[in-house]
C-alpha cells in the first residue's frame, strides 16, 4: 500500500504561532511529494482567503479542506 495523500491542519501544526512556516523546507518537501505523486491537502477552520494567503508561495498543486467544506479532489 502506498501513500496517496497527506493532509495537515494549518494552525498549530503546519504554521507557527505567528502564522508563518519555513518556505524553503516546505518547497523541498513539496517537490518530493510531487515526485511520488502524493497530493497535499491543507485543513483549516479559517477562511479560504486567509489560508490562501498563508500558502501563496506554494506551487498550485494543493487543495484546502475547511471544516465547512466538502473534500473533493
ABEGO torsion letter per residue (X at the ends): XBBABBBBBABGAABBAAGBBBAAAAAAAAAAAAAAGBBBBBBBABBAAAAAAAAAABBABBBBBBAABBBBX
